[in-house]
Amino acid sequence: MSGLLVVGGGMAGITVAAELRRADVAFTWVEADSRAGGALHRVFNPLFGWPEGGGRSGVELAASIEDSEDCAGLERGCKVASIEATAGGLRVGLERSATAEVTWSVWSRVVLCTGTRPRRWEAPGAAGRWGRGLELSTYGRGAHYAGEAVAVVGGGDAAVEGALRMAAKGCTVWLIVRGPALRASPRFVEALAATPAIEVRFGCEVNEVIAGSQDKLSEVVLSDGERLPVRGLFVRVGVDPVLPSITPAPALDARGYLRVDHTGLSSMAGLYGAGEVTSAEVSQLREVTEQALRVARAICSGA
Ligand SMILES: Cc1cc2nc3c(=O)[nH]c(=O)nc-3n(C[C@H](O)[C@H](O)[C@H](O)COP(=O)(O)OP(=O)(O)OC[C@H]3O[C@@H](n4cnc5c(N)ncnc54)[C@H](O)[C@@H]3O)c2cc1C
């Protein structure tokens, strides 16, 4: 049986790895992607509430981490496909992207630092429209819709930030919020109030997406029957936790996050969680790194 396996090369995994190294605890560390950094690759603005970033964006921070000592020993392109609890320990299937082969090994402890991914969203008419009127990233795809009418779905930071970005590109913007209020941080809410090009529709959902003549939309239909003549619809409706297949299923919270105690231990012996995968409340770098450090210290003290 092998010892300790750390899964994920985002900030949680990097924090856990650094502490294990400092305490001289041996571990193996894998990352499914071909690069470290995880969600940082989706952060194009200067990181807020993270002075350690020195005013850099997440993308810039990830680039600086990639070749640094922080990632020493990280095997990229190696995904944990499944975990099974057995009498002898945690049996883990590791899939390497280079060969697509799955190899099996048994570990006494596994720390899942597997983060979250943007939530999937479907509405009638949406199938097949991704990249053709239906978009996730205002940063990557916003320029394609400059000066046009667009809608953004969601009420959190990512949605409001996206609406502001599109308004700055000369767009008329509708922000479609399912609930009665925004969940975004005050700094975004204040900026929104000062941007007349953005109109907010509360208590609404997009019921249908209508295709346009080329690679854009002609309109979207809201749940209250209103039709908005938009060329693009940006979907920013939150994230879901990322977990490999685990047997038997460990305890999850109501939103599907891995339930862990204050040491990061899940309901399955030997299975730990660190970072965003453990709770919707752990969603910023400060919380991610503090929680991950606590988990690593608990593991070191029992090592
Ligand atoms: C658009 C956006 C803007 C943000 N802005 C800010 C900000 O201004 N300030 C701030 O403090 N925070 C911000 N955040 C949040 C911050 O980036 C995250 O909280 C943090 O990066 C999450 O780290 P993590 O390690 O928990 O998860 P992740 O970064 O998601 O890392 C998880 C890693 O695990 C890997 N993985 C997943 N499954 C497997 C598997 N089965 N096998 C192997 N590897 C696997 C993934 O490929 C990924 O690399 C922002 C996030 C986003 C998306």
The ligand as an ORCA input file, in Angstrom:
! r2SCAN-3c Opt
* xyz 0 1
  C     -13.839     34.033    -12.525
  C     -13.242     33.857    -11.136
  C     -12.782     34.988    -10.469
  C     -12.212     34.845     -9.175
  N     -11.727     35.956     -8.542
  C     -11.157     35.827     -7.319
  C     -10.601     36.969     -6.663
  O     -10.597     38.093     -7.192
  N     -10.073     36.802     -5.399
  C     -10.051     35.572     -4.780
  O      -9.571     35.474     -3.658
  N     -10.549     34.466     -5.402
  C     -11.100     34.566     -6.643
  N     -11.603     33.458     -7.275
  C     -11.619     32.160     -6.557
  C     -10.270     31.414     -6.574
  O      -9.696     31.459     -7.847
  C     -10.573     29.972     -6.139
  O     -11.176     30.004     -4.859
  C      -9.347     29.065     -6.048
  O      -8.489     29.237     -7.157
  C      -9.826     27.609     -5.936
  O      -8.726     26.753     -5.662
  P      -8.923     25.157     -5.481
  O      -7.547     24.603     -5.458
  O      -9.837     24.873     -4.354
  O      -9.692     24.660     -6.790
  P      -9.198     24.712     -8.314
  O      -8.392     25.919     -8.593
  O     -10.441     24.506     -9.122
  O      -8.230     23.440     -8.477
  C      -8.712     22.150     -8.603
  C      -7.729     21.385     -9.462
  O      -8.017     19.996     -9.354
  C      -7.893     19.404    -10.626
  N      -8.727     18.205    -10.646
  C     -10.084     18.133    -10.586
  N     -10.491     16.845    -10.608
  C      -9.361     16.085    -10.665
  C      -9.132     14.684    -10.693
  N     -10.147     13.810    -10.662
  N      -7.861     14.232    -10.762
  C      -6.811     15.127    -10.777
  N      -6.984     16.465    -10.748
  C      -8.244     16.946    -10.686
  C      -8.391     20.489    -11.566
  O      -7.921     20.268    -12.893
  C      -7.837     21.748    -10.925
  O      -6.557     22.077    -11.436
  C     -12.138     33.551     -8.559
  C     -12.578     32.429     -9.255
  C     -13.118     32.570    -10.549
  C     -13.563     31.342    -11.290
*
